[in-house]
Amino acid sequence: MARVLVDVMLKPEILDPQGEAVANALPRLGVNGITSVRIGKRIELDFEGEADLEQARAVADALLANPVIETFTLRVDEGS
Amino acid sequence: MARVLVDVMLKPEILDPQGEAVANALPRLGVNGITSVRIGKRIELDFEGEADLEQARAVADALLANPVIETFTLRVDEGS
């Protein structure tokens, strides 16, 4: 088995209200050193045999990321 | 600036309907080699100065993950 990890994050210019909400809650926890919180998705694609990055890219393009507001990166999970 | 990455995934025994929906759509794309899709969260915490993993762990525990259904891992982003 091989695993491909897909990280999907909002583009830097897109507001992230979920991340903002977490950032605004930090002082309550006594945490003051964090300047930014951004929340995205992490997707694990498990392949039967060899990891196929081209296939993973097609899946990410079509089903996992919205190219208008998000970018994604792919990598083979060496730990799997 | 230093960045800590928090990966939050559903525990293996917890059903992931979002991942299932993606998995069920794969044959339409002509993709047949993927056996499992799991969708979690990836959070970027940017620190003013040094990355503080203890602080990041406290934030993940309190605000980012639900320990009943999720697990999380932390790491310093060496690329930042």
Backbone of each chain as nested JSON, in Angstrom:
{
  "chains": [
    {"id": "A", "residues": [
      {"number": 1, "name": "MET", "atoms": {"N": [0.842, -1.207, 0.0], "CA": [0.0, 0.0, 0.0], "C": [0.873, 1.252, 0.0]}},
      {"number": 2, "name": "ALA", "atoms": {"N": [0.424, 2.257, -0.714], "CA": [1.13, 3.538, -0.694], "C": [0.102, 4.629, -0.47]}},
      {"number": 3, "name": "ARG", "atoms": {"N": [0.555, 5.681, 0.167], "CA": [-0.371, 6.768, 0.487], "C": [0.128, 8.08, -0.112]}},
      {"number": 4, "name": "VAL", "atoms": {"N": [-0.791, 8.794, -0.747], "CA": [-0.489, 10.153, -1.198], "C": [-1.248, 11.123, -0.299]}},
      {"number": 5, "name": "LEU", "atoms": {"N": [-0.542, 12.154, 0.173], "CA": [-1.156, 13.191, 1.003], "C": [-1.417, 14.421, 0.149]}},
      {"number": 6, "name": "VAL", "atoms": {"N": [-2.623, 14.943, 0.244], "CA": [-2.987, 16.162, -0.478], "C": [-3.298, 17.242, 0.559]}},
      {"number": 7, "name": "ASP", "atoms": {"N": [-2.567, 18.334, 0.514], "CA": [-2.844, 19.469, 1.393], "C": [-3.557, 20.529, 0.577]}},
      {"number": 8, "name": "VAL", "atoms": {"N": [-4.744, 20.913, 1.026], "CA": [-5.531, 21.934, 0.325], "C": [-5.645, 23.137, 1.251]}},
      {"number": 9, "name": "MET", "atoms": {"N": [-5.14, 24.279, 0.819], "CA": [-5.221, 25.495, 1.642], "C": [-5.892, 26.603, 0.84]}},
      {"number": 10, "name": "LEU", "atoms": {"N": [-6.591, 27.483, 1.54], "CA": [-7.13, 28.675, 0.889], "C": [-5.969, 29.521, 0.366]}},
      {"number": 11, "name": "LYS", "atoms": {"N": [-6.177, 30.166, -0.773], "CA": [-5.165, 31.094, -1.283], "C": [-4.942, 32.2, -0.254]}},
      {"number": 12, "name": "PRO", "atoms": {"N": [-3.711, 32.742, -0.193], "CA": [-3.409, 33.739, 0.85], "C": [-4.352, 34.943, 0.827]}},
      {"number": 13, "name": "GLU", "atoms": {"N": [-4.856, 35.303, -0.345], "CA": [-5.709, 36.49, -0.436], "C": [-7.161, 36.208, -0.055]}},
      {"number": 14, "name": "ILE", "atoms": {"N": [-7.485, 34.955, 0.215], "CA": [-8.864, 34.596, 0.579], "C": [-9.006, 34.596, 2.101]}},
      {"number": 15, "name": "LEU", "atoms": {"N": [-10.003, 35.303, 2.598], "CA": [-10.248, 35.347, 4.038], "C": [-10.594, 33.955, 4.57]}},
      {"number": 16, "name": "ASP", "atoms": {"N": [-10.142, 33.67, 5.797], "CA": [-10.392, 32.373, 6.423], "C": [-11.091, 32.616, 7.763]}},
      {"number": 17, "name": "PRO", "atoms": {"N": [-12.424, 32.713, 7.746], "CA": [-13.158, 33.049, 8.982], "C": [-12.983, 32.003, 10.077]}},
      {"number": 18, "name": "GLN", "atoms": {"N": [-12.825, 30.737, 9.682], "CA": [-12.623, 29.678, 10.665], "C": [-11.287, 29.884, 11.39]}},
      {"number": 19, "name": "GLY", "atoms": {"N": [-10.249, 30.175, 10.613], "CA": [-8.945, 30.451, 11.214], "C": [-8.976, 31.709, 12.067]}},
      {"number": 20, "name": "GLU", "atoms": {"N": [-9.69, 32.725, 11.591], "CA": [-9.848, 33.971, 12.354], "C": [-10.497, 33.711, 13.709]}},
      {"number": 21, "name": "ALA", "atoms": {"N": [-11.529, 32.864, 13.703], "CA": [-12.232, 32.561, 14.946], "C": [-11.292, 31.905, 15.951]}},
      {"number": 22, "name": "VAL", "atoms": {"N": [-10.458, 30.983, 15.472], "CA": [-9.48, 30.349, 16.364], "C": [-8.482, 31.391, 16.853]}},
      {"number": 23, "name": "ALA", "atoms": {"N": [-7.977, 32.228, 15.944], "CA": [-6.997, 33.255, 16.336], "C": [-7.576, 34.175, 17.398]}},
      {"number": 24, "name": "ASN", "atoms": {"N": [-8.858, 34.523, 17.252], "CA": [-9.487, 35.428, 18.218], "C": [-9.685, 34.778, 19.583]}},
      {"number": 25, "name": "ALA", "atoms": {"N": [-9.693, 33.455, 19.622], "CA": [-9.89, 32.754, 20.898], "C": [-8.581, 32.54, 21.646]}},
      {"number": 26, "name": "LEU", "atoms": {"N": [-7.439, 32.788, 21.005], "CA": [-6.148, 32.467, 21.629], "C": [-5.869, 33.225, 22.925]}},
      {"number": 27, "name": "PRO", "atoms": {"N": [-6.151, 34.546, 22.988], "CA": [-5.858, 35.258, 24.234], "C": [-6.553, 34.65, 25.446]}},
      {"number": 28, "name": "ARG", "atoms": {"N": [-7.755, 34.135, 25.263], "CA": [-8.463, 33.435, 26.337], "C": [-7.658, 32.274, 26.893]}},
      {"number": 29, "name": "LEU", "atoms": {"N": [-6.862, 31.637, 26.015], "CA": [-6.027, 30.509, 26.446], "C": [-4.695, 30.981, 27.02]}},
      {"number": 30, "name": "GLY", "atoms": {"N": [-4.471, 32.289, 26.985], "CA": [-3.177, 32.803, 27.429], "C": [-2.092, 32.67, 26.384]}},
      {"number": 31, "name": "VAL", "atoms": {"N": [-2.492, 32.499, 25.118], "CA": [-1.52, 32.345, 24.03], "C": [-1.422, 33.657, 23.27]}},
      {"number": 32, "name": "ASN", "atoms": {"N": [-0.23, 34.251, 23.24], "CA": [-0.089, 35.551, 22.592], "C": [0.936, 35.585, 21.457]}},
      {"number": 33, "name": "GLY", "atoms": {"N": [1.701, 34.517, 21.286], "CA": [2.77, 34.555, 20.286], "C": [2.351, 34.163, 18.884]}},
      {"number": 34, "name": "ILE", "atoms": {"N": [1.08, 33.788, 18.695], "CA": [0.649, 33.32, 17.371], "C": [0.041, 34.469, 16.581]}},
      {"number": 35, "name": "THR", "atoms": {"N": [0.578, 34.712, 15.38], "CA": [0.15, 35.866, 14.598], "C": [-0.903, 35.512, 13.544]}},
      {"number": 36, "name": "SER", "atoms": {"N": [-0.972, 34.242, 13.179], "CA": [-1.913, 33.867, 12.12], "C": [-2.302, 32.393, 12.251]}},
      {"number": 37, "name": "VAL", "atoms": {"N": [-3.572, 32.118, 12.007], "CA": [-4.07, 30.734, 11.975], "C": [-4.798, 30.556, 10.646]}},
      {"number": 38, "name": "ARG", "atoms": {"N": [-4.388, 29.553, 9.875], "CA": [-5.083, 29.243, 8.614], "C": [-5.492, 27.775, 8.65]}},
      {"number": 39, "name": "ILE", "atoms": {"N": [-6.735, 27.513, 8.305], "CA": [-7.261, 26.156, 8.389], "C": [-7.587, 25.632, 6.998]}},
      {"number": 40, "name": "GLY", "atoms": {"N": [-6.967, 24.525, 6.646], "CA": [-7.223, 23.904, 5.356], "C": [-7.563, 22.438, 5.524]}},
      {"number": 41, "name": "LYS", "atoms": {"N": [-7.432, 21.691, 4.44], "CA": [-7.771, 20.261, 4.473], "C": [-6.524, 19.415, 4.228]}},
      {"number": 42, "name": "ARG", "atoms": {"N": [-6.535, 18.239, 4.829], "CA": [-5.484, 17.246, 4.598], "C": [-6.193, 15.969, 4.187]}},
      {"number": 43, "name": "ILE", "atoms": {"N": [-5.869, 15.476, 3.007], "CA": [-6.553, 14.295, 2.487], "C": [-5.557, 13.16, 2.292]}},
      {"number": 44, "name": "GLU", "atoms": {"N": [-5.931, 11.988, 2.773], "CA": [-5.119, 10.785, 2.603], "C": [-5.737, 9.928, 1.501]}},
      {"number": 45, "name": "LEU", "atoms": {"N": [-4.978, 9.7, 0.445], "CA": [-5.426, 8.808, -0.632], "C": [-4.591, 7.537, -0.564]}},
      {"number": 46, "name": "ASP", "atoms": {"N": [-5.237, 6.416, -0.268], "CA": [-4.516, 5.144, -0.174], "C": [-4.635, 4.393, -1.49]}},
      {"number": 47, "name": "PHE", "atoms": {"N": [-3.485, 4.013, -2.045], "CA": [-3.45, 3.272, -3.309], "C": [-3.228, 1.785, -3.03]}},
      {"number": 48, "name": "GLU", "atoms": {"N": [-3.861, 0.978, -3.864], "CA": [-3.716, -0.476, -3.777], "C": [-2.254, -0.877, -3.918]}},
      {"number": 49, "name": "GLY", "atoms": {"N": [-1.619, -0.386, -4.974], "CA": [-0.218, -0.752, -5.212], "C": [0.677, 0.47, -5.071]}},
      {"number": 50, "name": "GLU", "atoms": {"N": [1.37, 0.807, -6.153], "CA": [2.225, 1.988, -6.189], "C": [1.395, 3.27, -6.097]}},
      {"number": 51, "name": "ALA", "atoms": {"N": [1.96, 4.288, -5.47], "CA": [1.32, 5.602, -5.471], "C": [1.405, 6.181, -6.881]}},
      {"number": 52, "name": "ASP", "atoms": {"N": [0.291, 6.719, -7.357], "CA": [0.25, 7.298, -8.698], "C": [-0.032, 8.8, -8.548]}},
      {"number": 53, "name": "LEU", "atoms": {"N": [1.042, 9.596, -8.624], "CA": [0.885, 11.032, -8.382], "C": [0.049, 11.703, -9.457]}},
      {"number": 54, "name": "GLU", "atoms": {"N": [0.13, 11.197, -10.697], "CA": [-0.672, 11.809, -11.762], "C": [-2.162, 11.597, -11.506]}},
      {"number": 55, "name": "GLN", "atoms": {"N": [-2.485, 10.37, -11.069], "CA": [-3.881, 10.084, -10.742], "C": [-4.333, 10.91, -9.532]}},
      {"number": 56, "name": "ALA", "atoms": {"N": [-3.459, 11.026, -8.534], "CA": [-3.799, 11.809, -7.344], "C": [-4.033, 13.269, -7.728]}},
      {"number": 57, "name": "ARG", "atoms": {"N": [-3.209, 13.771, -8.66], "CA": [-3.383, 15.163, -9.099], "C": [-4.731, 15.344, -9.796]}},
      {"number": 58, "name": "ALA", "atoms": {"N": [-5.11, 14.37, -10.604], "CA": [-6.414, 14.453, -11.297], "C": [-7.552, 14.458, -10.284]}},
      {"number": 59, "name": "VAL", "atoms": {"N": [-7.439, 13.631, -9.237], "CA": [-8.474, 13.566, -8.201], "C": [-8.54, 14.89, -7.442]}},
      {"number": 60, "name": "ALA", "atoms": {"N": [-7.381, 15.422, -7.086], "CA": [-7.355, 16.688, -6.337], "C": [-7.962, 17.804, -7.171]}},
      {"number": 61, "name": "ASP", "atoms": {"N": [-7.583, 17.848, -8.455], "CA": [-8.1, 18.868, -9.372], "C": [-9.613, 18.799, -9.491]}},
      {"number": 62, "name": "ALA", "atoms": {"N": [-10.134, 17.589, -9.617], "CA": [-11.552, 17.431, -9.926], "C": [-12.427, 17.427, -8.688]}},
      {"number": 63, "name": "LEU", "atoms": {"N": [-11.932, 16.875, -7.567], "CA": [-12.816, 16.592, -6.443], "C": [-12.407, 17.22, -5.121]}},
      {"number": 64, "name": "LEU", "atoms": {"N": [-11.151, 17.578, -4.944], "CA": [-10.708, 17.962, -3.598], "C": [-10.493, 19.46, -3.415]}},
      {"number": 65, "name": "ALA", "atoms": {"N": [-10.117, 20.158, -4.475], "CA": [-9.802, 21.585, -4.336], "C": [-10.64, 22.408, -5.294]}},
      {"number": 66, "name": "ASN", "atoms": {"N": [-10.999, 23.593, -4.863], "CA": [-11.683, 24.563, -5.716], "C": [-10.63, 25.557, -6.204]}},
      {"number": 67, "name": "PRO", "atoms": {"N": [-10.254, 25.472, -7.477], "CA": [-9.114, 26.277, -7.952], "C": [-9.35, 27.785, -7.885]}},
      {"number": 68, "name": "VAL", "atoms": {"N": [-10.589, 28.206, -7.71], "CA": [-10.865, 29.641, -7.617], "C": [-10.34, 30.201, -6.286]}},
      {"number": 69, "name": "ILE", "atoms": {"N": [-10.453, 29.397, -5.233], "CA": [-10.086, 29.92, -3.908], "C": [-9.005, 29.11, -3.197]}},
      {"number": 70, "name": "GLU", "atoms": {"N": [-8.642, 27.942, -3.749], "CA": [-7.714, 27.058, -3.035], "C": [-6.528, 26.655, -3.908]}},
      {"number": 71, "name": "THR", "atoms": {"N": [-5.439, 26.315, -3.233], "CA": [-4.313, 25.673, -3.909], "C": [-4.063, 24.345, -3.208]}},
      {"number": 72, "name": "PHE", "atoms": {"N": [-3.44, 23.408, -3.913], "CA": [-3.12, 22.137, -3.259], "C": [-1.691, 21.708, -3.576]}},
      {"number": 73, "name": "THR", "atoms": {"N": [-1.149, 20.911, -2.664], "CA": [0.15, 20.283, -2.906], "C": [-0.008, 18.789, -2.639]}},
      {"number": 74, "name": "LEU", "atoms": {"N": [0.795, 18.017, -3.354], "CA": [0.755, 16.551, -3.26], "C": [2.102, 16.045, -2.805]}},
      {"number": 75, "name": "ARG", "atoms": {"N": [2.087, 14.98, -2.025], "CA": [3.346, 14.283, -1.76], "C": [3.067, 12.839, -1.378]}},
      {"number": 76, "name": "VAL", "atoms": {"N": [4.033, 11.984, -1.674], "CA": [3.919, 10.596, -1.246], "C": [4.277, 10.541, 0.228]}},
      {"number": 77, "name": "ASP", "atoms": {"N": [3.46, 9.854, 1.021], "CA": [3.715, 9.702, 2.455], "C": [4.757, 8.61, 2.633]}},
      {"number": 78, "name": "GLU", "atoms": {"N": [5.987, 9.028, 2.956], "CA": [7.09, 8.054, 3.054], "C": [6.912, 7.151, 4.269]}},
      {"number": 79, "name": "GLY", "atoms": {"N": [6.11, 7.6, 5.237], "CA": [5.912, 6.801, 6.444], "C": [4.974, 5.612, 6.251]}},
      {"number": 80, "name": "SER", "atoms": {"N": [4.266, 5.579, 5.108], "CA": [3.238, 4.527, 4.953], "C": [3.803, 3.262, 4.352]}}
    ]},
    {"id": "B", "residues": [
      {"number": 1, "name": "MET", "atoms": {"N": [9.96, 34.425, 11.669], "CA": [8.684, 33.722, 11.789], "C": [8.891, 32.202, 11.73]}},
      {"number": 2, "name": "ALA", "atoms": {"N": [8.118, 31.505, 12.522], "CA": [8.17, 30.043, 12.471], "C": [6.74, 29.529, 12.373]}},
      {"number": 3, "name": "ARG", "atoms": {"N": [6.604, 28.41, 11.733], "CA": [5.259, 27.858, 11.53], "C": [5.17, 26.448, 12.105]}},
      {"number": 4, "name": "VAL", "atoms": {"N": [4.09, 26.214, 12.835], "CA": [3.788, 24.851, 13.287], "C": [2.59, 24.35, 12.496]}},
      {"number": 5, "name": "LEU", "atoms": {"N": [2.702, 23.129, 11.986], "CA": [1.606, 22.506, 11.247], "C": [0.905, 21.497, 12.145]}},
      {"number": 6, "name": "VAL", "atoms": {"N": [-0.4, 21.578, 12.179], "CA": [-1.211, 20.634, 12.96], "C": [-2.073, 19.846, 11.981]}},
      {"number": 7, "name": "ASP", "atoms": {"N": [-1.919, 18.538, 11.985], "CA": [-2.773, 17.67, 11.164], "C": [-3.799, 17.026, 12.069]}},
      {"number": 8, "name": "VAL", "atoms": {"N": [-5.057, 17.231, 11.756], "CA": [-6.147, 16.66, 12.544], "C": [-6.894, 15.659, 11.658]}},
      {"number": 9, "name": "MET", "atoms": {"N": [-6.911, 14.399, 12.085], "CA": [-7.622, 13.373, 11.309], "C": [-8.642, 12.667, 12.2]}},
      {"number": 10, "name": "LEU", "atoms": {"N": [-9.722, 12.218, 11.581], "CA": [-10.675, 11.378, 12.304], "C": [-9.976, 10.094, 12.735]}},
      {"number": 11, "name": "LYS", "atoms": {"N": [-10.33, 9.583, 13.919], "CA": [-9.808, 8.281, 14.339], "C": [-10.215, 7.228, 13.321]}},
      {"number": 12, "name": "PRO", "atoms": {"N": [-9.393, 6.184, 13.152], "CA": [-9.674, 5.184, 12.104], "C": [-11.052, 4.535, 12.243]}},
      {"number": 13, "name": "GLU", "atoms": {"N": [-11.539, 4.413, 13.478], "CA": [-12.824, 3.73, 13.674], "C": [-14.017, 4.652, 13.436]}},
      {"number": 14, "name": "ILE", "atoms": {"N": [-13.767, 5.944, 13.173], "CA": [-14.859, 6.894, 12.938], "C": [-15.138, 6.987, 11.436]}},
      {"number": 15, "name": "LEU", "atoms": {"N": [-16.387, 6.822, 11.05], "CA": [-16.765, 6.918, 9.641], "C": [-16.495, 8.32, 9.111]}},
      {"number": 16, "name": "ASP", "atoms": {"N": [-16.083, 8.401, 7.851], "CA": [-15.782, 9.689, 7.225], "C": [-16.65, 9.82, 5.973]}},
      {"number": 17, "name": "PRO", "atoms": {"N": [-17.862, 10.34, 6.114], "CA": [-18.789, 10.401, 4.971], "C": [-18.265, 11.282, 3.839]}},
      {"number": 18, "name": "GLN", "atoms": {"N": [-17.517, 12.312, 4.179], "CA": [-16.961, 13.194, 3.149], "C": [-15.945, 12.415, 2.297]}},
      {"number": 19, "name": "GLY", "atoms": {"N": [-15.073, 11.675, 2.979], "CA": [-14.1, 10.854, 2.261], "C": [-14.783, 9.774, 1.436]}},
      {"number": 20, "name": "GLU", "atoms": {"N": [-15.821, 9.171, 2.005], "CA": [-16.593, 8.152, 1.29], "C": [-17.181, 8.714, -0.002]}},
      {"number": 21, "name": "ALA", "atoms": {"N": [-17.718, 9.94, 0.094], "CA": [-18.337, 10.558, -1.085], "C": [-17.303, 10.743, -2.19]}},
      {"number": 22, "name": "VAL", "atoms": {"N": [-16.096, 11.17, -1.802], "CA": [-15.031, 11.317, -2.811], "C": [-14.667, 9.947, -3.375]}},
      {"number": 23, "name": "ALA", "atoms": {"N": [-14.505, 8.951, -2.493], "CA": [-14.136, 7.601, -2.947], "C": [-15.172, 7.074, -3.94]}},
      {"number": 24, "name": "ASN", "atoms": {"N": [-16.453, 7.328, -3.663], "CA": [-17.515, 6.828, -4.537], "C": [-17.531, 7.53, -5.889]}},
      {"number": 25, "name": "ALA", "atoms": {"N": [-16.944, 8.718, -5.949], "CA": [-16.931, 9.461, -7.217], "C": [-15.741, 9.087, -8.097]}},
      {"number": 26, "name": "LEU", "atoms": {"N": [-14.784, 8.326, -7.569], "CA": [-13.554, 8.05, -8.32], "C": [-13.777, 7.267, -9.615]}},
      {"number": 27, "name": "PRO", "atoms": {"N": [-14.625, 6.237, -9.623], "CA": [-14.809, 5.489, -10.87], "C": [-15.265, 6.378, -12.029]}},
      {"number": 28, "name": "ARG", "atoms": {"N": [-16.065, 7.384, -11.729], "CA": [-16.501, 8.34, -12.765], "C": [-15.323, 9.033, -13.426]}},
      {"number": 29, "name": "LEU", "atoms": {"N": [-14.241, 9.207, -12.648], "CA": [-13.03, 9.848, -13.183], "C": [-12.11, 8.837, -13.867]}},
      {"number": 30, "name": "GLY", "atoms": {"N": [-12.5, 7.57, -13.827], "CA": [-11.633, 6.533, -14.388], "C": [-10.511, 6.134, -13.454]}},
      {"number": 31, "name": "VAL", "atoms": {"N": [-10.666, 6.451, -12.163], "CA": [-9.626, 6.128, -11.177], "C": [-10.066, 4.885, -10.411]}},
      {"number": 32, "name": "ASN", "atoms": {"N": [-9.261, 3.83, -10.473], "CA": [-9.669, 2.588, -9.819], "C": [-8.672, 2.068, -8.785]}},
      {"number": 33, "name": "GLY", "atoms": {"N": [-7.498, 2.659, -8.71], "CA": [-6.466, 2.116, -7.822], "C": [-6.526, 2.617, -6.387]}},
      {"number": 34, "name": "ILE", "atoms": {"N": [-7.447, 3.537, -6.072], "CA": [-7.493, 4.12, -4.73], "C": [-8.474, 3.339, -3.866]}},
      {"number": 35, "name": "THR", "atoms": {"N": [-7.995, 2.855, -2.721], "CA": [-8.814, 1.998, -1.867], "C": [-9.48, 2.764, -0.725]}},
      {"number": 36, "name": "SER", "atoms": {"N": [-8.946, 3.93, -0.373], "CA": [-9.508, 4.664, 0.764], "C": [-9.203, 6.149, 0.633]}},
      {"number": 37, "name": "VAL", "atoms": {"N": [-10.174, 6.971, 0.987], "CA": [-9.996, 8.422, 1.031], "C": [-10.425, 8.884, 2.421]}},
      {"number": 38, "name": "ARG", "atoms": {"N": [-9.534, 9.577, 3.136], "CA": [-9.877, 10.125, 4.456], "C": [-9.583, 11.622, 4.414]}},
      {"number": 39, "name": "ILE", "atoms": {"N": [-10.535, 12.416, 4.877], "CA": [-10.395, 13.867, 4.803], "C": [-10.311, 14.454, 6.205]}},
      {"number": 40, "name": "GLY", "atoms": {"N": [-9.221, 15.142, 6.479], "CA": [-9.034, 15.794, 7.771], "C": [-8.705, 17.257, 7.603]}},
      {"number": 41, "name": "LYS", "atoms": {"N": [-8.132, 17.84, 8.63], "CA": [-7.799, 19.259, 8.6], "C": [-6.296, 19.453, 8.702]}},
      {"number": 42, "name": "ARG", "atoms": {"N": [-5.825, 20.524, 8.087], "CA": [-4.423, 20.92, 8.199], "C": [-4.432, 22.372, 8.649]}},
      {"number": 43, "name": "ILE", "atoms": {"N": [-3.809, 22.636, 9.79], "CA": [-3.834, 23.988, 10.335], "C": [-2.413, 24.545, 10.395]}},
      {"number": 44, "name": "GLU", "atoms": {"N": [-2.256, 25.764, 9.911], "CA": [-0.973, 26.468, 9.986], "C": [-1.039, 27.483, 11.119]}},
      {"number": 45, "name": "LEU", "atoms": {"N": [-0.148, 27.324, 12.1], "CA": [-0.033, 28.291, 13.191], "C": [1.274, 29.054, 13.0]}},
      {"number": 46, "name": "ASP", "atoms": {"N": [1.18, 30.354, 12.752], "CA": [2.382, 31.165, 12.561], "C": [2.748, 31.86, 13.858]}},
      {"number": 47, "name": "PHE", "atoms": {"N": [3.988, 31.664, 14.277], "CA": [4.479, 32.273, 15.511], "C": [5.311, 33.515, 15.182]}},
      {"number": 48, "name": "GLU", "atoms": {"N": [5.194, 34.505, 16.051], "CA": [5.972, 35.739, 15.915], "C": [7.47, 35.429, 15.901]}},
      {"number": 49, "name": "GLY", "atoms": {"N": [7.912, 34.677, 16.916], "CA": [9.339, 34.365, 17.019], "C": [9.579, 32.881, 16.81]}},
      {"number": 50, "name": "GLU", "atoms": {"N": [10.139, 32.237, 17.809], "CA": [10.374, 30.791, 17.782], "C": [9.056, 30.018, 17.809]}},
      {"number": 51, "name": "ALA", "atoms": {"N": [9.025, 28.875, 17.154], "CA": [7.863, 27.996, 17.258], "C": [7.819, 27.407, 18.661]}},
      {"number": 52, "name": "ASP", "atoms": {"N": [6.646, 27.41, 19.254], "CA": [6.482, 26.885, 20.61], "C": [5.535, 25.684, 20.532]}},
      {"number": 53, "name": "LEU", "atoms": {"N": [6.132, 24.488, 20.516], "CA": [5.317, 23.281, 20.32], "C": [4.378, 23.031, 21.489]}},
      {"number": 54, "name": "GLU", "atoms": {"N": [4.805, 23.411, 22.701], "CA": [3.927, 23.203, 23.856], "C": [2.673, 24.065, 23.733]}},
      {"number": 55, "name": "GLN", "atoms": {"N": [2.888, 25.329, 23.318], "CA": [1.755, 26.226, 23.118], "C": [0.857, 25.703, 21.98]}},
      {"number": 56, "name": "ALA", "atoms": {"N": [1.494, 25.245, 20.913], "CA": [0.72, 24.726, 19.781], "C": [-0.109, 23.522, 20.22]}},
      {"number": 57, "name": "ARG", "atoms": {"N": [0.476, 22.676, 21.078], "CA": [-0.254, 21.5, 21.562], "C": [-1.475, 21.931, 22.388]}},
      {"number": 58, "name": "ALA", "atoms": {"N": [-1.298, 22.968, 23.21], "CA": [-2.415, 23.464, 24.026], "C": [-3.534, 23.994, 23.122]}},
      {"number": 59, "name": "VAL", "atoms": {"N": [-3.152, 24.709, 22.057], "CA": [-4.146, 25.249, 21.126], "C": [-4.881, 24.111, 20.407]}},
      {"number": 60, "name": "ALA", "atoms": {"N": [-4.128, 23.116, 19.952], "CA": [-4.747, 21.991, 19.241], "C": [-5.714, 21.253, 20.16]}},
      {"number": 61, "name": "ASP", "atoms": {"N": [-5.259, 21.017, 21.391], "CA": [-6.091, 20.322, 22.373], "C": [-7.395, 21.067, 22.632]}},
      {"number": 62, "name": "ALA", "atoms": {"N": [-7.301, 22.374, 22.808], "CA": [-8.455, 23.159, 23.244], "C": [-9.349, 23.585, 22.09]}},
      {"number": 63, "name": "LEU", "atoms": {"N": [-8.767, 23.872, 20.923], "CA": [-9.545, 24.548, 19.881], "C": [-9.596, 23.838, 18.532]}},
      {"number": 64, "name": "LEU", "atoms": {"N": [-8.64, 22.954, 18.248], "CA": [-8.557, 22.441, 16.879], "C": [-9.069, 21.014, 16.707]}},
      {"number": 65, "name": "ALA", "atoms": {"N": [-8.94, 20.199, 17.733], "CA": [-9.328, 18.793, 17.597], "C": [-10.345, 18.417, 18.664]}},
      {"number": 66, "name": "ASN", "atoms": {"N": [-11.232, 17.537, 18.292], "CA": [-12.198, 16.96, 19.23], "C": [-11.659, 15.588, 19.635]}},
      {"number": 67, "name": "PRO", "atoms": {"N": [-11.164, 15.445, 20.863], "CA": [-10.476, 14.202, 21.243], "C": [-11.373, 12.966, 21.241]}},
      {"number": 68, "name": "VAL", "atoms": {"N": [-12.669, 13.169, 21.205], "CA": [-13.572, 12.013, 21.163], "C": [-13.491, 11.313, 19.807]}},
      {"number": 69, "name": "ILE", "atoms": {"N": [-13.339, 12.089, 18.748], "CA": [-13.381, 11.494, 17.398], "C": [-12.132, 11.753, 16.572]}},
      {"number": 70, "name": "GLU", "atoms": {"N": [-11.228, 12.614, 17.05], "CA": [-10.083, 13.001, 16.227], "C": [-8.761, 12.803, 16.969]}},
      {"number": 71, "name": "THR", "atoms": {"N": [-7.714, 12.635, 16.188], "CA": [-6.353, 12.679, 16.737], "C": [-5.6, 13.771, 15.977]}},
      {"number": 72, "name": "PHE", "atoms": {"N": [-4.549, 14.307, 16.605], "CA": [-3.765, 15.305, 15.879], "C": [-2.272, 15.05, 16.042]}},
      {"number": 73, "name": "THR", "atoms": {"N": [-1.518, 15.523, 15.067], "CA": [-0.06, 15.492, 15.164], "C": [0.454, 16.896, 14.881]}},
      {"number": 74, "name": "LEU", "atoms": {"N": [1.584, 17.214, 15.499], "CA": [2.202, 18.538, 15.372], "C": [3.576, 18.392, 14.761]}},
      {"number": 75, "name": "ARG", "atoms": {"N": [3.98, 19.373, 13.967], "CA": [5.383, 19.417, 13.561], "C": [5.752, 20.838, 13.179]}},
      {"number": 76, "name": "VAL", "atoms": {"N": [7.014, 21.172, 13.355], "CA": [7.496, 22.472, 12.908], "C": [7.703, 22.4, 11.404]}},
      {"number": 77, "name": "ASP", "atoms": {"N": [7.213, 23.403, 10.677], "CA": [7.365, 23.453, 9.223], "C": [8.773, 23.945, 8.912]}},
      {"number": 78, "name": "GLU", "atoms": {"N": [9.632, 23.02, 8.478], "CA": [11.038, 23.381, 8.237], "C": [11.166, 24.298, 7.023]}},
      {"number": 79, "name": "GLY", "atoms": {"N": [10.16, 24.289, 6.164], "CA": [10.235, 25.12, 4.964], "C": [9.956, 26.593, 5.221]}},
      {"number": 80, "name": "SER", "atoms": {"N": [9.439, 26.924, 6.404], "CA": [9.025, 28.317, 6.636], "C": [10.161, 29.168, 7.163]}}
    ]}
  ]
}
